[in-house]
Amino acid sequence: MSDKICPLQDELSEVKAQIYSGTTVHRHSDSTHHSSSLLCSVHAELADIQRRKCNVVVSDMPVNASADDDCSYFTKLCEENLSVKPIIAREHCRRLGKISGDKPRDKPRPFLIVLQNEQAAATLLSVAKDLCKSDDEYVKQNQPGSY
C-alpha cells in the first residue's frame, strides 16, 4: 500500500509546486498536459470567483420593458434612496430565471446588476439596509427583511 501512496504523494507535491511557482516540470507529455490543464482550470475558477464578486442580485424590482430600462430604474432607485450612485456595466445586466407568465400578481424575476468593480458591489451592499428608511412605500415593503 505504501508503495502506491509514495508516488502519488510525490506527484501531488510536484503539482502543488507547479501551481505555486507558475512553472511546469516536464516528466513526460501526459503529465505535462494534465498539469497545464489543471493549472488552466484553477486560473479559470479564480477568475470566475473574482468576476462574481462584482455582481449584485436585486429582488422584487418592478419589471420594465428592457434591461437598459431596468438599469436606469435601478440607478434612479439608488440616487433617490441610497447614498451611492453605482457605476453599472449595463451590457452584462439581465433578469434571471424563466418568465413565469403574464399574471399581474407574479413576482418579478430577480435582476442581476453587474458593477464595475468589487468595491462598488461591497459599498452598495453595505448601504442597502437604508432602503427600509425610504419614503417610497413600494421600496419599503419589498426590500428584504434582514441584512
VMD Tcl script that builds the backbone (N, CA, C; Angstrom):
set m [mol new atoms 441]
animate dup $m
set s [atomselect $m all]
$s set {name element resname resid chain x y z} {
  {N N MET 1 A 0.822 -1.188 0.000}
  {CA C MET 1 A 0.000 0.000 0.000}
  {C C MET 1 A 0.868 1.255 0.000}
  {N N SER 2 A 1.915 1.255 0.827}
  {CA C SER 2 A 2.782 2.438 0.891}
  {C C SER 2 A 3.557 2.618 -0.404}
  {N N ASP 3 A 3.802 1.523 -1.141}
  {CA C ASP 3 A 4.481 1.631 -2.428}
  {C C ASP 3 A 3.630 2.410 -3.438}
  {N N LYS 4 A 2.324 2.314 -3.298}
  {CA C LYS 4 A 1.433 3.031 -4.209}
  {C C LYS 4 A 1.196 4.462 -3.751}
  {N N ILE 5 A 1.214 4.711 -2.448}
  {CA C ILE 5 A 0.940 6.043 -1.912}
  {C C ILE 5 A 2.123 6.983 -2.127}
  {N N CYS 6 A 3.343 6.508 -1.962}
  {CA C CYS 6 A 4.531 7.361 -2.092}
  {C C CYS 6 A 4.615 8.052 -3.460}
  {N N PRO 7 A 4.439 7.333 -4.569}
  {CA C PRO 7 A 4.482 8.029 -5.864}
  {C C PRO 7 A 3.360 9.064 -6.019}
  {N N LEU 8 A 2.192 8.763 -5.456}
  {CA C LEU 8 A 1.086 9.722 -5.536}
  {C C LEU 8 A 1.392 10.976 -4.729}
  {N N GLN 9 A 1.997 10.816 -3.564}
  {CA C GLN 9 A 2.379 11.964 -2.746}
  {C C GLN 9 A 3.434 12.801 -3.466}
  {N N ASP 10 A 4.369 12.144 -4.115}
  {CA C ASP 10 A 5.401 12.855 -4.867}
  {C C ASP 10 A 4.766 13.661 -6.012}
  {N N GLU 11 A 3.848 13.026 -6.716}
  {CA C GLU 11 A 3.191 13.708 -7.830}
  {C C GLU 11 A 2.359 14.885 -7.336}
  {N N LEU 12 A 1.679 14.715 -6.211}
  {CA C LEU 12 A 0.891 15.792 -5.627}
  {C C LEU 12 A 1.788 16.963 -5.233}
  {N N SER 13 A 2.916 16.663 -4.626}
  {CA C SER 13 A 3.864 17.711 -4.249}
  {C C SER 13 A 4.372 18.454 -5.479}
  {N N GLU 14 A 4.607 17.711 -6.545}
  {CA C GLU 14 A 5.084 18.310 -7.789}
  {C C GLU 14 A 4.029 19.237 -8.386}
  {N N VAL 15 A 2.761 18.823 -8.381}
  {CA C VAL 15 A 1.681 19.642 -8.918}
  {C C VAL 15 A 1.514 20.906 -8.078}
  {N N LYS 16 A 1.587 20.768 -6.757}
  {CA C LYS 16 A 1.499 21.944 -5.886}
  {C C LYS 16 A 2.622 22.916 -6.184}
  {N N ALA 17 A 3.827 22.408 -6.348}
  {CA C ALA 17 A 4.977 23.262 -6.658}
  {C C ALA 17 A 4.763 23.986 -7.976}
  {N N GLN 18 A 4.198 23.299 -8.959}
  {CA C GLN 18 A 3.934 23.909 -10.262}
  {C C GLN 18 A 2.925 25.039 -10.133}
  {N N ILE 19 A 1.878 24.807 -9.353}
  {CA C ILE 19 A 0.830 25.817 -9.189}
  {C C ILE 19 A 1.386 27.040 -8.491}
  {N N TYR 20 A 2.140 26.851 -7.426}
  {CA C TYR 20 A 2.675 27.982 -6.671}
  {C C TYR 20 A 3.761 28.739 -7.425}
  {N N SER 21 A 4.570 28.041 -8.190}
  {CA C SER 21 A 5.668 28.708 -8.885}
  {C C SER 21 A 5.275 29.201 -10.271}
  {N N GLY 22 A 4.198 28.654 -10.827}
  {CA C GLY 22 A 3.772 29.033 -12.165}
  {C C GLY 22 A 4.600 28.376 -13.254}
  {N N THR 23 A 5.421 27.411 -12.902}
  {CA C THR 23 A 6.233 26.709 -13.892}
  {C C THR 23 A 5.720 25.297 -14.071}
  {N N THR 24 A 6.182 24.653 -15.118}
  {CA C THR 24 A 5.787 23.282 -15.393}
  {C C THR 24 A 7.018 22.395 -15.364}
  {N N VAL 25 A 6.955 21.328 -14.585}
  {CA C VAL 25 A 8.042 20.359 -14.532}
  {C C VAL 25 A 7.739 19.296 -15.577}
  {N N HIS 26 A 8.686 19.031 -16.464}
  {CA C HIS 26 A 8.465 18.086 -17.550}
  {C C HIS 26 A 8.918 16.690 -17.142}
  {N N ARG 27 A 7.959 15.817 -16.861}
  {CA C ARG 27 A 8.286 14.409 -16.603}
  {C C ARG 27 A 8.051 13.620 -17.868}
  {N N HIS 28 A 6.858 13.670 -18.359}
  {CA C HIS 28 A 6.523 13.111 -19.663}
  {C C HIS 28 A 5.291 13.838 -20.170}
  {N N SER 29 A 4.977 13.687 -21.423}
  {CA C SER 29 A 3.990 14.542 -22.069}
  {C C SER 29 A 2.595 14.444 -21.451}
  {N N ASP 30 A 2.150 13.283 -21.022}
  {CA C ASP 30 A 0.818 13.157 -20.419}
  {C C ASP 30 A 0.744 13.938 -19.115}
  {N N SER 31 A 1.763 13.842 -18.309}
  {CA C SER 31 A 1.786 14.556 -17.038}
  {C C SER 31 A 1.811 16.064 -17.258}
  {N N THR 32 A 2.584 16.513 -18.219}
  {CA C THR 32 A 2.679 17.935 -18.512}
  {C C THR 32 A 1.345 18.470 -18.997}
  {N N HIS 33 A 0.717 17.741 -19.903}
  {CA C HIS 33 A -0.587 18.166 -20.413}
  {C C HIS 33 A -1.610 18.213 -19.290}
  {N N HIS 34 A -1.613 17.200 -18.444}
  {CA C HIS 34 A -2.548 17.156 -17.318}
  {C C HIS 34 A -2.296 18.321 -16.365}
  {N N SER 35 A -1.036 18.597 -16.066}
  {CA C SER 35 A -0.686 19.681 -15.148}
  {C C SER 35 A -1.080 21.034 -15.716}
  {N N SER 36 A -0.838 21.253 -16.996}
  {CA C SER 36 A -1.184 22.551 -17.578}
  {C C SER 36 A -2.694 22.730 -17.663}
  {N N SER 37 A -3.443 21.662 -17.933}
  {CA C SER 37 A -4.906 21.791 -17.961}
  {C C SER 37 A -5.441 22.017 -16.549}
  {N N LEU 38 A -4.807 21.408 -15.570}
  {CA C LEU 38 A -5.197 21.638 -14.179}
  {C C LEU 38 A -4.927 23.090 -13.807}
  {N N LEU 39 A -3.788 23.604 -14.192}
  {CA C LEU 39 A -3.424 24.986 -13.911}
  {C C LEU 39 A -4.397 25.946 -14.590}
  {N N CYS 40 A -4.766 25.658 -15.822}
  {CA C CYS 40 A -5.743 26.487 -16.536}
  {C C CYS 40 A -7.095 26.459 -15.837}
  {N N SER 41 A -7.493 25.306 -15.358}
  {CA C SER 41 A -8.771 25.177 -14.651}
  {C C SER 41 A -8.769 25.984 -13.359}
  {N N VAL 42 A -7.667 25.935 -12.644}
  {CA C VAL 42 A -7.554 26.696 -11.387}
  {C C VAL 42 A -7.637 28.193 -11.684}
  {N N HIS 43 A -6.907 28.647 -12.701}
  {CA C HIS 43 A -6.934 30.064 -13.056}
  {C C HIS 43 A -8.330 30.495 -13.517}
  {N N ALA 44 A -8.990 29.666 -14.279}
  {CA C ALA 44 A -10.336 29.986 -14.748}
  {C C ALA 44 A -11.315 30.083 -13.578}
  {N N GLU 45 A -11.195 29.183 -12.629}
  {CA C GLU 45 A -12.075 29.204 -11.456}
  {C C GLU 45 A -11.831 30.450 -10.619}
  {N N LEU 46 A -10.568 30.812 -10.419}
  {CA C LEU 46 A -10.243 32.020 -9.656}
  {C C LEU 46 A -10.757 33.276 -10.358}
  {N N ALA 47 A -10.639 33.322 -11.675}
  {CA C ALA 47 A -11.153 34.460 -12.438}
  {C C ALA 47 A -12.670 34.540 -12.338}
  {N N ASP 48 A -13.343 33.405 -12.362}
  {CA C ASP 48 A -14.800 33.366 -12.243}
  {C C ASP 48 A -15.250 33.856 -10.871}
  {N N ILE 49 A -14.554 33.447 -9.835}
  {CA C ILE 49 A -14.871 33.902 -8.474}
  {C C ILE 49 A -14.705 35.410 -8.381}
  {N N GLN 50 A -13.625 35.933 -8.930}
  {CA C GLN 50 A -13.366 37.368 -8.901}
  {C C GLN 50 A -14.440 38.131 -9.680}
  {N N ARG 51 A -14.861 37.596 -10.818}
  {CA C ARG 51 A -15.896 38.234 -11.634}
  {C C ARG 51 A -17.218 38.302 -10.875}
  {N N ARG 52 A -17.568 37.215 -10.180}
  {CA C ARG 52 A -18.846 37.173 -9.466}
  {C C ARG 52 A -18.891 38.117 -8.274}
  {N N LYS 53 A -17.753 38.546 -7.771}
  {CA C LYS 53 A -17.726 39.490 -6.654}
  {C C LYS 53 A -18.251 40.860 -7.055}
  {N N CYS 54 A -18.363 41.113 -8.358}
  {CA C CYS 54 A -18.886 42.390 -8.860}
  {C C CYS 54 A -20.391 42.353 -9.087}
  {N N ASN 55 A -21.027 41.236 -8.814}
  {CA C ASN 55 A -22.456 41.067 -9.078}
  {C C ASN 55 A -23.292 41.321 -7.832}
  {N N VAL 56 A -24.458 41.914 -8.056}
  {CA C VAL 56 A -25.462 42.096 -7.014}
  {C C VAL 56 A -26.792 41.689 -7.626}
  {N N VAL 57 A -27.578 40.907 -6.908}
  {CA C VAL 57 A -28.892 40.484 -7.396}
  {C C VAL 57 A -29.957 41.261 -6.631}
  {N N VAL 58 A -30.837 41.907 -7.377}
  {CA C VAL 58 A -31.908 42.703 -6.789}
  {C C VAL 58 A -33.214 41.947 -6.968}
  {N N SER 59 A -33.903 41.724 -5.879}
  {CA C SER 59 A -35.186 41.018 -5.951}
  {C C SER 59 A -36.333 42.013 -5.818}
  {N N ASP 60 A -37.484 41.633 -6.313}
  {CA C ASP 60 A -38.724 42.415 -6.224}
  {C C ASP 60 A -38.640 43.784 -6.883}
  {N N MET 61 A -37.774 43.950 -7.859}
  {CA C MET 61 A -37.716 45.206 -8.599}
  {C C MET 61 A -38.724 45.132 -9.729}
  {N N PRO 62 A -39.581 46.136 -9.888}
  {CA C PRO 62 A -40.597 46.094 -10.942}
  {C C PRO 62 A -39.972 45.854 -12.313}
  {N N VAL 63 A -40.705 45.132 -13.159}
  {CA C VAL 63 A -40.220 44.791 -14.490}
  {C C VAL 63 A -40.463 45.964 -15.436}
  {N N ASN 64 A -39.409 46.315 -16.199}
  {CA C ASN 64 A -39.521 47.345 -17.224}
  {C C ASN 64 A -39.412 46.683 -18.595}
  {N N ALA 65 A -39.497 47.480 -19.644}
  {CA C ALA 65 A -39.510 46.943 -21.000}
  {C C ALA 65 A -38.209 46.258 -21.398}
  {N N SER 66 A -37.069 46.772 -20.945}
  {CA C SER 66 A -35.792 46.196 -21.355}
  {C C SER 66 A -34.792 46.248 -20.205}
  {N N ALA 67 A -33.684 45.548 -20.373}
  {CA C ALA 67 A -32.637 45.544 -19.338}
  {C C ALA 67 A -32.069 46.942 -19.145}
  {N N ASP 68 A -31.967 47.721 -20.231}
  {CA C ASP 68 A -31.459 49.086 -20.109}
  {C C ASP 68 A -32.403 49.932 -19.268}
  {N N ASP 69 A -33.718 49.732 -19.458}
  {CA C ASP 69 A -34.691 50.438 -18.627}
  {C C ASP 69 A -34.575 49.993 -17.173}
  {N N ASP 70 A -34.326 48.695 -16.951}
  {CA C ASP 70 A -34.139 48.193 -15.590}
  {C C ASP 70 A -32.908 48.836 -14.954}
  {N N CYS 71 A -31.834 48.976 -15.712}
  {CA C CYS 71 A -30.616 49.618 -15.195}
  {C C CYS 71 A -30.887 51.075 -14.834}
  {N N SER 72 A -31.624 51.770 -15.692}
  {CA C SER 72 A -31.965 53.173 -15.422}
  {C C SER 72 A -32.830 53.274 -14.169}
  {N N TYR 73 A -33.794 52.366 -14.047}
  {CA C TYR 73 A -34.652 52.362 -12.866}
  {C C TYR 73 A -33.830 52.099 -11.606}
  {N N PHE 74 A -32.909 51.151 -11.677}
  {CA C PHE 74 A -32.082 50.833 -10.517}
  {C C PHE 74 A -31.182 52.015 -10.136}
  {N N THR 75 A -30.599 52.665 -11.129}
  {CA C THR 75 A -29.759 53.837 -10.859}
  {C C THR 75 A -30.581 54.929 -10.189}
  {N N LYS 76 A -31.788 55.165 -10.694}
  {CA C LYS 76 A -32.679 56.171 -10.095}
  {C C LYS 76 A -33.049 55.775 -8.665}
  {N N LEU 77 A -33.320 54.501 -8.465}
  {CA C LEU 77 A -33.641 53.993 -7.130}
  {C C LEU 77 A -32.490 54.278 -6.152}
  {N N CYS 78 A -31.279 54.048 -6.583}
  {CA C CYS 78 A -30.112 54.304 -5.730}
  {C C CYS 78 A -29.943 55.792 -5.452}
  {N N GLU 79 A -30.115 56.619 -6.472}
  {CA C GLU 79 A -29.980 58.068 -6.307}
  {C C GLU 79 A -30.990 58.615 -5.313}
  {N N GLU 80 A -32.217 58.101 -5.372}
  {CA C GLU 80 A -33.286 58.630 -4.534}
  {C C GLU 80 A -33.312 58.045 -3.123}
  {N N ASN 81 A -32.798 56.806 -2.951}
  {CA C ASN 81 A -32.962 56.134 -1.665}
  {C C ASN 81 A -31.662 55.772 -0.954}
  {N N LEU 82 A -30.552 55.842 -1.657}
  {CA C LEU 82 A -29.277 55.448 -1.067}
  {C C LEU 82 A -28.254 56.561 -1.246}
  {N N SER 83 A -27.155 56.450 -0.537}
  {CA C SER 83 A -26.114 57.474 -0.604}
  {C C SER 83 A -25.067 57.177 -1.675}
  {N N VAL 84 A -25.336 56.220 -2.556}
  {CA C VAL 84 A -24.381 55.865 -3.610}
  {C C VAL 84 A -25.061 55.903 -4.980}
  {N N LYS 85 A -24.237 56.144 -6.003}
  {CA C LYS 85 A -24.691 56.013 -7.380}
  {C C LYS 85 A -23.718 55.055 -8.045}
  {N N PRO 86 A -24.082 53.765 -8.090}
  {CA C PRO 86 A -23.147 52.758 -8.614}
  {C C PRO 86 A -22.907 52.898 -10.110}
  {N N ILE 87 A -21.691 52.528 -10.529}
  {CA C ILE 87 A -21.345 52.503 -11.941}
  {C C ILE 87 A -21.628 51.087 -12.439}
  {N N ILE 88 A -22.619 50.979 -13.302}
  {CA C ILE 88 A -23.127 49.682 -13.735}
  {C C ILE 88 A -22.564 49.322 -15.107}
  {N N ALA 89 A -22.183 48.054 -15.263}
  {CA C ALA 89 A -21.800 47.520 -16.575}
  {C C ALA 89 A -23.095 47.083 -17.254}
  {N N ARG 90 A -23.770 48.012 -17.892}
  {CA C ARG 90 A -25.114 47.793 -18.423}
  {C C ARG 90 A -25.222 46.621 -19.390}
  {N N GLU 91 A -24.189 46.384 -20.166}
  {CA C GLU 91 A -24.252 45.320 -21.176}
  {C C GLU 91 A -24.304 43.925 -20.567}
  {N N HIS 92 A -23.991 43.800 -19.276}
  {CA C HIS 92 A -23.999 42.480 -18.639}
  {C C HIS 92 A -25.195 42.274 -17.706}
  {N N CYS 93 A -25.992 43.297 -17.472}
  {CA C CYS 93 A -27.135 43.191 -16.562}
  {C C CYS 93 A -28.286 42.478 -17.264}
  {N N ARG 94 A -29.037 41.700 -16.473}
  {CA C ARG 94 A -30.159 40.967 -17.067}
  {C C ARG 94 A -31.071 40.407 -15.960}
  {N N ARG 95 A -32.262 40.056 -16.374}
  {CA C ARG 95 A -33.193 39.374 -15.478}
  {C C ARG 95 A -32.799 37.907 -15.410}
  {N N LEU 96 A -32.932 37.312 -14.240}
  {CA C LEU 96 A -32.576 35.912 -14.040}
  {C C LEU 96 A -33.825 35.036 -14.035}
  {N N GLY 97 A -33.675 33.787 -14.390}
  {CA C GLY 97 A -34.785 32.835 -14.346}
  {C C GLY 97 A -35.655 32.895 -15.591}
  {N N LYS 98 A -36.687 32.084 -15.550}
  {CA C LYS 98 A -37.604 31.993 -16.682}
  {C C LYS 98 A -38.806 32.899 -16.464}
  {N N ILE 99 A -39.375 33.332 -17.568}
  {CA C ILE 99 A -40.608 34.117 -17.495}
  {C C ILE 99 A -41.723 33.155 -17.119}
  {N N SER 100 A -42.413 33.454 -15.997}
  {CA C SER 100 A -43.394 32.504 -15.472}
  {C C SER 100 A -44.796 32.718 -16.020}
  {N N GLY 101 A -45.093 33.859 -16.552}
  {CA C GLY 101 A -46.430 34.098 -17.089}
  {C C GLY 101 A -46.731 35.574 -17.111}
  {N N ASP 102 A -47.920 35.903 -17.595}
  {CA C ASP 102 A -48.311 37.312 -17.704}
  {C C ASP 102 A -49.289 37.720 -16.613}
  {N N LYS 103 A -49.399 36.934 -15.579}
  {CA C LYS 103 A -50.308 37.268 -14.498}
  {C C LYS 103 A -49.785 38.484 -13.746}
  {N N PRO 104 A -50.638 39.435 -13.438}
  {CA C PRO 104 A -50.185 40.647 -12.749}
  {C C PRO 104 A -49.630 40.377 -11.344}
  {N N ARG 105 A -50.022 39.282 -10.723}
  {CA C ARG 105 A -49.576 39.001 -9.357}
  {C C ARG 105 A -48.248 38.254 -9.307}
  {N N ASP 106 A -47.715 37.852 -10.479}
  {CA C ASP 106 A -46.445 37.135 -10.481}
  {C C ASP 106 A -45.343 38.015 -9.895}
  {N N LYS 107 A -44.510 37.390 -9.118}
  {CA C LYS 107 A -43.383 38.095 -8.514}
  {C C LYS 107 A -42.355 38.404 -9.609}
  {N N PRO 108 A -41.804 39.622 -9.639}
  {CA C PRO 108 A -40.800 39.949 -10.660}
  {C C PRO 108 A -39.563 39.063 -10.527}
  {N N ARG 109 A -38.985 38.724 -11.669}
  {CA C ARG 109 A -37.765 37.920 -11.652}
  {C C ARG 109 A -36.618 38.749 -11.070}
  {N N PRO 110 A -35.683 38.099 -10.399}
  {CA C PRO 110 A -34.525 38.831 -9.863}
  {C C PRO 110 A -33.739 39.490 -10.997}
  {N N PHE 111 A -33.126 40.625 -10.688}
  {CA C PHE 111 A -32.359 41.371 -11.678}
  {C C PHE 111 A -30.892 41.358 -11.276}
  {N N LEU 112 A -30.037 40.869 -12.176}
  {CA C LEU 112 A -28.600 40.812 -11.932}
  {C C LEU 112 A -27.980 42.136 -12.337}
  {N N ILE 113 A -27.371 42.813 -11.362}
  {CA C ILE 113 A -26.649 44.059 -11.600}
  {C C ILE 113 A -25.171 43.717 -11.603}
  {N N VAL 114 A -24.472 44.075 -12.658}
  {CA C VAL 114 A -23.028 43.859 -12.732}
  {C C VAL 114 A -22.359 45.218 -12.592}
  {N N LEU 115 A -21.565 45.353 -11.539}
  {CA C LEU 115 A -20.897 46.622 -11.258}
  {C C LEU 115 A -19.474 46.620 -11.808}
  {N N GLN 116 A -18.882 47.794 -11.897}
  {CA C GLN 116 A -17.551 47.937 -12.495}
  {C C GLN 116 A -16.454 47.251 -11.696}
  {N N ASN 117 A -16.613 47.186 -10.373}
  {CA C ASN 117 A -15.575 46.549 -9.555}
  {C C ASN 117 A -16.166 45.987 -8.268}
  {N N GLU 118 A -15.347 45.219 -7.582}
  {CA C GLU 118 A -15.772 44.557 -6.344}
  {C C GLU 118 A -16.094 45.564 -5.247}
  {N N GLN 119 A -15.338 46.652 -5.177}
  {CA C GLN 119 A -15.557 47.667 -4.141}
  {C C GLN 119 A -16.924 48.328 -4.302}
  {N N ALA 120 A -17.341 48.575 -5.535}
  {CA C ALA 120 A -18.653 49.171 -5.781}
  {C C ALA 120 A -19.764 48.250 -5.290}
  {N N ALA 121 A -19.607 46.951 -5.514}
  {CA C ALA 121 A -20.603 45.983 -5.044}
  {C C ALA 121 A -20.641 45.948 -3.521}
  {N N ALA 122 A -19.483 45.966 -2.886}
  {CA C ALA 122 A -19.417 45.931 -1.415}
  {C C ALA 122 A -20.048 47.195 -0.825}
  {N N THR 123 A -19.781 48.335 -1.432}
  {CA C THR 123 A -20.357 49.594 -0.953}
  {C C THR 123 A -21.872 49.583 -1.097}
  {N N LEU 124 A -22.347 49.117 -2.246}
  {CA C LEU 124 A -23.790 49.059 -2.478}
  {C C LEU 124 A -24.471 48.141 -1.465}
  {N N LEU 125 A -23.890 46.992 -1.215}
  {CA C LEU 125 A -24.478 46.067 -0.242}
  {C C LEU 125 A -24.459 46.638 1.173}
  {N N SER 126 A -23.445 47.410 1.489}
  {CA C SER 126 A -23.358 47.961 2.848}
  {C C SER 126 A -24.409 49.043 3.104}
  {N N VAL 127 A -24.828 49.768 2.062}
  {CA C VAL 127 A -25.843 50.806 2.252}
  {C C VAL 127 A -27.258 50.322 1.928}
  {N N ALA 128 A -27.400 49.093 1.464}
  {CA C ALA 128 A -28.711 48.573 1.058}
  {C C ALA 128 A -29.715 48.553 2.208}
  {N N LYS 129 A -29.229 48.425 3.424}
  {CA C LYS 129 A -30.154 48.393 4.568}
  {C C LYS 129 A -30.906 49.716 4.742}
  {N N ASP 130 A -30.399 50.787 4.127}
  {CA C ASP 130 A -31.067 52.081 4.205}
  {C C ASP 130 A -32.376 52.105 3.416}
  {N N LEU 131 A -32.636 51.078 2.617}
  {CA C LEU 131 A -33.891 51.034 1.860}
  {C C LEU 131 A -35.113 50.952 2.769}
  {N N CYS 132 A -34.938 50.431 3.972}
  {CA C CYS 132 A -36.086 50.354 4.892}
  {C C CYS 132 A -36.501 51.748 5.374}
  {N N LYS 133 A -35.664 52.764 5.155}
  {CA C LYS 133 A -35.974 54.138 5.545}
  {C C LYS 133 A -36.514 54.964 4.379}
  {N N SER 134 A -36.764 54.308 3.256}
  {CA C SER 134 A -37.206 55.002 2.045}
  {C C SER 134 A -38.580 55.635 2.232}
  {N N ASP 135 A -38.809 56.746 1.516}
  {CA C ASP 135 A -40.120 57.390 1.511}
  {C C ASP 135 A -41.085 56.669 0.569}
  {N N ASP 136 A -40.548 55.891 -0.349}
  {CA C ASP 136 A -41.350 55.146 -1.317}
  {C C ASP 136 A -41.882 53.872 -0.652}
  {N N GLU 137 A -43.211 53.749 -0.574}
  {CA C GLU 137 A -43.835 52.597 0.092}
  {C C GLU 137 A -43.493 51.276 -0.594}
  {N N TYR 138 A -43.444 51.263 -1.943}
  {CA C TYR 138 A -43.118 50.032 -2.655}
  {C C TYR 138 A -41.720 49.562 -2.279}
  {N N VAL 139 A -40.783 50.487 -2.245}
  {CA C VAL 139 A -39.401 50.150 -1.890}
  {C C VAL 139 A -39.338 49.641 -0.457}
  {N N LYS 140 A -40.017 50.310 0.427}
  {CA C LYS 140 A -40.012 49.931 1.845}
  {C C LYS 140 A -40.614 48.543 2.059}
  {N N GLN 141 A -41.702 48.238 1.369}
  {CA C GLN 141 A -42.393 46.966 1.559}
  {C C GLN 141 A -41.714 45.802 0.858}
  {N N ASN 142 A -40.952 46.040 -0.189}
  {CA C ASN 142 A -40.393 44.966 -0.984}
  {C C ASN 142 A -38.894 44.778 -0.815}
  {N N GLN 143 A -38.334 45.324 0.214}
  {CA C GLN 143 A -36.914 45.073 0.472}
  {C C GLN 143 A -36.804 43.926 1.451}
  {N N PRO 144 A -35.704 43.153 1.369}
  {CA C PRO 144 A -35.527 42.010 2.259}
  {C C PRO 144 A -35.585 42.430 3.722}
  {N N GLY 145 A -36.076 41.523 4.551}
  {CA C GLY 145 A -36.265 41.833 5.967}
  {C C GLY 145 A -34.979 41.892 6.778}
  {N N SER 146 A -33.921 41.225 6.370}
  {CA C SER 146 A -32.694 41.237 7.174}
  {C C SER 146 A -31.475 41.315 6.278}
  {N N TYR 147 A -30.428 41.890 6.817}
  {CA C TYR 147 A -29.156 42.011 6.096}
  {C C TYR 147 A -28.056 41.435 6.930}
}
mol reanalyze $m
mol bondsrecalc $m
mol representation Tube
mol addrep $m
